[in-house]
Amino acid sequence: METIIIRRRWRWIGHVLRKEQDAIPRVAVQWRPEGHRKRGRLKTTWRRTVEAEAAAMGQSWGTLRMLAQDREQWKEFVAALIAYGKKGSNSLSGLDYGLETSRSADRDHLS
């Protein structure tokens, strides 16, 4: 069941990241709330969950945005993510989905 949830979450994030910059779902996903929560309240958000899973694989939010633009590449990435989760090892490190190109483009964009 957990695999299904993870797969659907990542397929949906790919869909949202391909939308126009001002599309409401994309704005909502990229929104970072300001301020503080009440004492004892967890600061877990959907985006933080996705970022934590991506960070576990060594991917940044910018890399994910660029990777999502190619639907076939994104499908392969999600399949690899699921395999990564099942094996519990770093099985994504040897896969090349154009991430190096995306990372350098992401760095250039941030500069």
N, C-alpha and C positions, 0 to 999 in steps of 0.2 A: 504494500500500500504506500509506503514511504517513497518508493521509486516512482510511482505514478504521480505523486504530489510534486516531487522534484522535477520530473520531466515536464509536467504541465506548467509549473512556475517558470522554468527556463524557456519553454516555447513561447509563453505569454510575454516574458520580458523581451525576447527577440522581436516579437510582433510590435510591441510598444516602442522599442528603440528604432524601428524602421519608420515610424510615423514622423510627420512634420514636427519641427521644433516647437511650434506653438499649439500642437494638439493637446487637449486636456489630459488624456491619460499619460502622455509623456511628461508634461509639466508636473503632474501629480507624483509620478515616480521619481523625478529628479528634485522635488521639493525637499528642502532641509528645514525642518521646524526649528524655530528659535525659542529661547527661553528655557525654563526648567520645569520638570515634572514634579509632582508631589513626592515627598519623601517615601521611599520604599517602592515606588513605581518603576518598573523596568523601562529602560530606554530602547527596547527592541522595536524596530520598525521593519517593514517589509524590505525596504532598501538596504538596511543594515544586514539583514539576513542574506540577501543576495550578494552584497559586498563581501561578507565574511566567507561565503562559499567560493566566490571568485578569488579572494585573497588566498584561500587554502590551496588554490591551483596556481597562484602567482600571477593572476590577471587583475587589471585595473578596470575601473568603470569606463574609462575612455577607450580601452582596448575592446571591451564588450560592445560599446556603441559602434565602433568601426566594424567589428566582426559581424554584427547583426545585419549590416547592410547587404550582405550576400546570403540569401536564404539557404542555399545548399550548404555553404560553409557553416552556417549557424546550426543546421540540422546535424551535421557531422560533429560539431562541437558539443551539442547537447547529448548525442549518443556517447561520445567520449566521456562526458561528465558523469553520465549514469554508470558507465563501466568503471570510472574512477571511484565512485561511491561504493560500488559493489565490492571492488577489490580492496579498498582501503589503502591503496598504495599510490604512489605518484605516477600513475600510468599515462598521464597527459603530457609529461615532460618531453617524451620523445616524439610527440605528434606535431606536425607542422600545418597549421591552419592559417598561415599568413600572419601569425601573431607578431613576429619580429617586425614586419613591415608596419603593422598597426601600431606597435609600441613606439617605433621611431616617428611615425606620423603624429602620434598622440603627444610625444615630447615636443615636436616642432610646433604643434597647435598651442601648447601651453607656454611656449617661450615667447 
